[in-house]
């Protein structure tokens, strides 16, 4: 019997497992940040060639849709569910963590807005530079944010949220995506 396909070829987690889907999204965000880092050097060597324009358009499409949905999934559904699960106990630590993650989202959105304006011009074929500092600002913010979510937020959610609550979050994620 042939060996099963490696994990690389397994379908990504779906909305029916919302915490796993959020974690998988982190990997996609990291890949988009890696593309941005490569694009900085590519532009200095090749300008806004077809490959650079395609990369810029793909990164914009990802951060304009999936990243927006990811933040909304957390802020509209996951964070409130976690706070509700802590009712009757000291939720100060949880509230502080959630407020910090929401602040991260606003900083990420601002960093993305700055980069997006440049990427839009690159996707249109303009030979403009992509500042490595701006790319590193976004990528570094995401690295720290993802680390906190994966080491603190998602494990806490897995412990505290019921199957019913996770199913409700999954339904909300599906609706947000029009699925």
Secondary structure, 3 states (H helix, E strand, C coil): CCCCCCHHHCCCCCHHHHHHHHHHHHHHHHHHHHHHHHHHHHHHHHCCCHHHHHHHHHHHHHHHHHHHHHHHHHHHHHHHHHHHHCCCCCCHHHHHHHHHHHHHHHHHHHHHHHHHHHHHHHHCCCCCCCCHHHHHHHHHHHHHHHHHHHHHHHHHHHHHCCHHHHHHHHHHHHHHCCC
